[in-house]
Amino acid sequence: MSSRKHKIERKNLGTSPGTLQYIGLPLDNQIKITRIDFTLEGHQKKIIQNYSEASPSTTGITWLNIDGIHKPEVIAEIGRLYQLHPLMQEDILNTLQKPKFEFFGENTLFIVLKWLEYNPHTREVEPEHVALVLGPSWVLSFQEERSRDIFEVIRKRIEAGAGKTRQNGADYLLYALADVVVDQYFRVLDCVEENLDRLEEALFKNAEQKHLEEIYTVKRELGVMRKVVTPLREITLSLSREAPLNGQSLISANTEIYLRDLYDHINQVNETVELYRDQMTSLMDLYNSTISNRLNNVMKVLTIISVIFMPLTFVAGIYGMNFEYMPELHWRYGYPFAMGLMAVMVVIMLLWFRRKHWL
């Protein structure tokens, strides 16, 4: 669902900081809370029906995934169980919040990301609000909508015991969730690249007004991606550098390596976005050049036609003066001679134009 198709009302002016108010698209879906407790030896999955079942486990790692954030009372109850700061809960409920990361105390790390989805019908990039909270032995993930569980691949990986998720701590799980979001950016960029190639080919064949509108659409969507991706560079870099210096050292040395790899991926995405933005400028120049060449061709044809008719008009003007003493007016072959003269003049000019490579 594209948030730009609906107006999202911001928080009322003067509202006290930490006031829980959902800011986003109007939704009436039932919020789904999934809990997974896992260790190296095994895992346990449960759909939460009672908030008392959502408390963090005393053994192993707890991952609580909340699909839907449109009910502040649900977020408030989760915040009470995990002792989340009111300002953190406020940012979780605000889908307009830009990507950020922040430490709350010595044992809680908060990250805001944006999941991106490419709509092939409207060719728009549709963002979805995602918030991640890391504790000593637990991770909370909040998704804006329930239309798609974006972390299903991580859940299947844990259930299958594949990969390194069950072999590491909660910090690695946080990295894995963020990595899924960043990988999605590459998929979106692939779709944007296909659209750019299609546009470039169409502009070479026959540039039209609709292509100009599509160029501006792609340029706007790349701007959306830039706003989402650019802050992640500083977030990931700061996270890997500053976290070990924080009291409880939520990020282990092993996970730092993966965070640096994630930083490289984010750099690639950012560079690709900038490259495509430059390509949009080239497409605009190509469109203007194509339209200009088409106009020049039209003007060339009209000019040639005008030049051809100039001597014909001259001949017709002479014999249209109706003077009394003009021998050709009373000549039996006067009319065929005049028409033949005009035809010869046209042929001579066409041959000359062709020799000059104007035709």
Secondary structure, 3 states (H helix, E strand, C coil): CCHHHCCCCCCCCCCCCCCCCCECCCCCCCCEEEEEEECCCCEEEEECCCHHHHCCCCCCEEEEEEECCCCHHHHHHHHHHHCCCHHHHHHHHECCCCCEEEECCCCCEEEEEEEEEEECCCCEEEEEEEEEEECCCEEEEEECCCCCCCCHHHHHHHHHCCCCCCCCCHHHHHHHHHHHHHHHHHHHHHHHHHHHHHHHHHHHHHCCHHHHHHHHHHHHHHHHHHHHHHHHHHHHHHHHHHHHHCCCCCCCHHHHHHHHHHHHHHHHHHHHHHHHHHHHHHHHHHHHHHHHHHHHHHHHHHHHHHHHHHHHHHHHHHCCCCCCCCHHHHCCCHHHHHHHHHHHHHHHHHHHHHHCCCC
